[in-house]
Amino acid sequence: MRRLFDFGGERRASDSPGRQDQQQQQQHGWRLPSWESITGAAMGHHPSHTSVAAAPQAYHASQSGPLMGGGDSSPSVVALERSRAIQEIRMAKELSVVMALNDEGFTIEQVEQAVAGQIKVTVPRVMLKDDLNGDISFTVAPSQQFPFKPPHVFCLTRFCFPSLADGRDLVYDVIRKDWVPSTTYASIIRQLPGFIDRVLEVSREKGPQAMLFGFFDGSVSIDRYLRDPNASVMPCQKVDQLSHRSVPRFVVLTEGALLVLEVTQNSSPQRFGEIRSWAHLSQLTSVTRKKNTGVVTLRVRGYGAGQGDKIQTFVFEDPETFMAVLQHHMASLGVDSFNANANESLENVSVEIIRMRSIVDDPNAQEPLSISFVQRLMALYQKQIELYSARSDPAYETALQSLKEFLQNPRVSAVLDTHHHHQHGQQQQHEHEQHEQHRGSDTSSSRHADHIAFVPTVYEKKDRDQRSSVHVESAQAASEEALAGPSTVLPPPPPPPPPPDLLTTEQPATTEDTHQGEGADAKNGGGQGAPDLL
C-alpha cells in the first residue's frame, strides 16, 4: 500500500552497479548527465549537500529480489510457482473468452513480443455517446499478481485534454469498485465505453482541472517519456526538508501530471525509473523558485479532511526550462499563475503577518476574532515558512515558533475550537449527501479517489527493503515510429479537448512486469481458493 509522501527522506534503491550507458540524450534544451557517473554512486559517494547548480551525479542500478535465486525450495518459492501456474491457466481462459468480444463490436488483438496475456482493445466510436470521428484504443496487461491483483489498463489514444495516454493506470476508474479475483478481462473491456463517456462528460462540464483519472505506479521507461513530444524530462536533485541531504531524481512533466523518478536501470537499450512520487498538476497550489538559483519548492494540495499540503524541494540543473514548461502546462489547465520568485513576496507576507499579529495580541481588544481572520493569518504563516525553507533561511525556525505562539493564544484557540465543532457537523452531513449523490450519479471524475492507493496527491513508494525493484516498460509506451521526432524546449500550447478529427493513437509496446515484491505477496493467495480463480 502506498503512503503519503514522507518529506523527511527517501529510501534508496540498491547500490549494486549495473552496466554503464555512455550515450547522452538531448531533450528540451538540456543534456542528460553521463551514465559513467554511476560508478561513483555505486561506491557510496553520495552528496550530503548539493550546490544550487548541481546536477544529478549518482544513479543506482537494480538488483534481483530474494525470489530470483535458483534451486530454492522454500515455501515462498513454492507458493510463487503455484501462483504462476494459476495465472497461466487463468490467462488461457481469459484470452479464449475475450476474443469473442470481436463479435460484440470491439477489436481485440494480442500484442506480439509482449508479456503473455497483454492485449490491445479498440473501442469503436459507435459505442460512444459523443460523436467522435475515431476509435479509442487501450492496452490491458496482467500484473504479476493477476488474478490476485487487477491487470493494468493504459490508454493509447489521445482523445481528451489533458491526455490520459501518458502512462497512468486507469483500471480502478474503469471498474469503479474494489478488485475481486473473479473479475474477468471481458467484464473490464465491456466497461470501457462507459468510462470514455464519463471522461468526456467531466471534461465538458467541469474542465481540465477536474480530470483526476488514473494513478502512476511501478517502473516506467525513461526513454518512453524522452520520445514523447507532450512530455518533458528534467534531471534534478531532490532535497530532504529536514536533513538537507539530496538524492538524484528525474522529474517528468506531462500535460496533466508531475512524476518523480529514481533511476533503477541504466543499461542500453532501455533506461527505467521507479516512480517515487507523483501528483496531478491541478493539485499544485504554489511553485516557488529561490531567486537566481535552481532551488524550486512545490506545494501540493492535500486530499481529504485532515490532509495538509505536501511540500517538496528540488535543485534543477535548468530551472528556467522547468518553470517555463510547468507554467505553460498550468496555463493550459486554466491555472492563472504561480509565485515564481521567493524574494518578491516574502517581504509583503512578513509585513502583513506583523500587522495582523498586532490585532491578535492587542491586550485591549474586546471583540472576538473571526474564523476568516484566523485562517488568513495561518495561511500567511504557512507561506512565510515555505519561503524561508526555499531559501534555507535561519528565520525558518523563528517563523515556526511564532506560528506556535499564535496558535496557543487563548483568543485564537477559542475561535478554532468553535469552528472545529461546527465543521465536524457539516462534514458528516456533506459525506452523507455525497454518498447519496454517488448512488444516483455517473458524472464524478473518479469514484475511487477516496481509495488510499489512488488519492490524487503526491506519493512515495514503500521502503525498498520491503519491495524489490520492478522493471516494466509500460504497455502504454508508444513505438519508436509513433513518437519519433525532435522536441523543443517549449512545445506549442496543448490544444483544448481535441475535436473528433484530431484523435491520435499510440502503438502499444512490450510490457515486462517482473515485480518480485508482487510475486512475494502473491504467495499468500496462491494456495487459497485456486479453483475459484480459474
Secondary structure, 3 states (H helix, E strand, C coil): CCEECCCCCCCCCCCCCCCCCCCCCEECCEECCCHHHHHHHHCCCCCCCCCCCCCCCCCCCCCCCHHHCCCCCCHHHHHHHHHHHHHHHHHHHHHHHHHHHHHHCCEEEECCCCCCCCEEEEECHHHCCCCCCCCEEEEEECCCCCCCCCCEEEECEECCCCCCCCCCECHHHHHCCCCCCCCCHHHHHHCHHHHHHHHHHHHHHHCHHHCCCCECCCEEEHHHHHHCCCCEEEEEEEECCCCCCEEEEEEEECCCEEEEEEEEECCCCCCEEEEEEEEEHHHEEEEEECCCCCEEEEEECCCCCCCCCEEEEEEECCHHHHHHHHHHHHHHCCCCCCCCCHHHHHHHHHHHHHHHHHHHCCCCCCCCCCHHHHHHHHHHHHHHHHHHHHHCCCHHHHHHHHHHHHHHCHHHHHHHHHHHHHHHHHHHHHHHHHHHHHHHCCCCCCCCCCCHHHCCCCEECCCCCCCCCCCCCCCCCCCHHHHCCCCCCCCCCCCCCCCHHHCEECCCCCCCCCCHHHHHHHHHHHCCCHHHHC
